[in-house]
Amino acid sequence: MNLPNTVTLIRFTLIPIYLTIFFSDLPYRMQWAFGVLLLAGITDVIDGYLARRHSQVTQLGIMLDPLADKMMMLAVFLSLLISQRISIPAAVAIFLRDLGMIVASAFFHFRGKLTVPANIMGKLTTVLYYVALFLLMFDHPIGTEFLWGVIIFSFVTSLVYLIQFNLLNERSM
């Protein structure tokens, strides 16, 4: 287990911490919860940087990194749904897209297929989701509309990944 993958595993531990804070009675709980979310985002940047800088990009890391991102996002959106900050249709769209990406990635990884590393569209989708989360967690009036724009963009990004996945695995045969 290399350092970048260890940093990715730390991101998994931030999920229950986020949920505990979000549903707590702590003063400034939204600020604290968003801080944990930002910490998860920072560790995402750090593990990617370390992996590339030190030539430690692994197939395990390529699979775990987006899984950690998606699990955190699913936890956050679930908390927003339970607290009625997002609608059921928005939550269903997000959950279906991310769950589909998780299942497909794991399925193909365990079948020995090459997985596609994060690209600029995937990174932009993540950044846009963070902006949407900020807007929603702090009750900004355009939060819902912004979220729907990001959801649409995320489906386009998924389509691009699917195309890249097919091209990558066709070439490796």
N, C-alpha and C positions, 0 to 999 in steps of 0.2 A: 504494500500500500504506500503510494508516494504522497508527498505533501499536498499537491493539488487535490487529490482524491480525499484526503483527510479533511481538508477545508470544506469540500463538498459535503462530507458526512456531518460536519458541524451544522451545516444549513438544515439538515433533517432534524436536528435537535432543537432548532429555533421554532419549529412548527408548534409543538405543544406549549412552548413558552409564550408565543404570540397568542394562542387561543386562551390560555390561562389569564393573561393580562386583559385581552379584549373583553372577556366575560366577567371580569372582576369588578369590584366596587372601588378600585383605586382612584384617587384623585388624578385627573389628567390621563385616564386610562387610554384614550384614543391617541394622545401624543406618545405615550409609552409603547402602545401596540404598533403605531406607525414607525417608531424608532426601531423596534425589533424587525419589522419588515424592511426597513432601510439597511439594517445590519445584514440581513439575508442577501439583499441586493449587492452590498459591498463585498461580502464573501464570494458572491458569484463572480464579480469582476476580478477579485484577487486570485481565485483558483484558476480562472481562465488565463490570466496573465502569467502566473507561475508555471502552468503547464506548457504554455508556448515558449516562454523565456528560457526554461530549463529543459526543453525538449522532452517533456514528460506527459505528452498527450497519449492517452491509452484508450482502448475500446471501452474499458470499464468506465473511465471518466466521461467519454463521449455519451455513454448511456446514463450514468448517474447524474451528471450535471443538469440536463433538462428535466430529469425525473424530480430532482430536488426543487427546481423552479416550479414545476407544475404542481407538485404536492403542496408547496407553500401557497401558491395561488389558489388552489382548490380550497385549502383551509381558510384563506382570507375571504374568498367569495362565499363560502358556506357561512362564515361568521356574519358577513354582510346580509345574507339572505335571512338568517335566523333573526337578526336585529332589524329586519325590514328596511334596509338601506338600498337593496336592489330588488327588482321584481323576479318572480318565478321564471318567466320566459328568458330573462337575461341570464339567470343562474343556470337554467337548463342548457342554453346555448354554450355557455362557458364550460360547464361540466362535461357535456358531450364532446366538445372539441378537445379539451385537455385529456379526458379519459381515453378517448380514441387515440390520441398521440402517445399516451403512456402505454396502452395495451399493444399498439402496433409496434412501438419501439422495442418493448420487451419481447414480443413474439418473434420479430425478425432477428433480434440480437441472439436469442437462444436457438434459432435455426441457422446460425452461422452467417447471416447476412450482414453486410457492412451497413453501419448507420451513418447518417449524414450529420456532421458537426454543425453547431449553430452557425447561421449565416447572419448577414446584416439585417435582413427582414425579421428574423427571429429575435435578434437583440432589440430592434426597434419596437417590436410588439411588446416585449417585456417592459421597456421603458414607458411606453404608452399605457400599459396596464398599471404601472406604478403611479403615473399621473392620474389615471382614472380612480385608483384607490384613494389617493390623497383627496381628490375632489369629493368622493363619496363618503369617506370617513369623517370629513370635516363639513359635510352638508352643503357643499357648493352648489348653486342653482343649475349649473350646466353639467353636473356630474353624470346624470343618467344618459343624456344625449352623447356626451363624450364617450361613455362606456360602450354604447351601441356602435359608435364608429370604430372603436378598438376591436370589438367583437367581429365586425365585418372584416377588418384588416387581418385579424388573426386567422380567419378561415382562408383568406387569400394566401397568407403565409404558409398555412398547412398544405395547401395545394402545391405551392412551390416546393416544399420539402418532399412531398410525394413524388413529384416529377424528378427532383434531384436523386431521391432514393432509387427510383427505377433506373435512371441513367447510370448511377454508380454501380449498381448490382448487375446491370447488363454488361458493362465493361469488364467486370471482374470475373465473368464466367468463362 
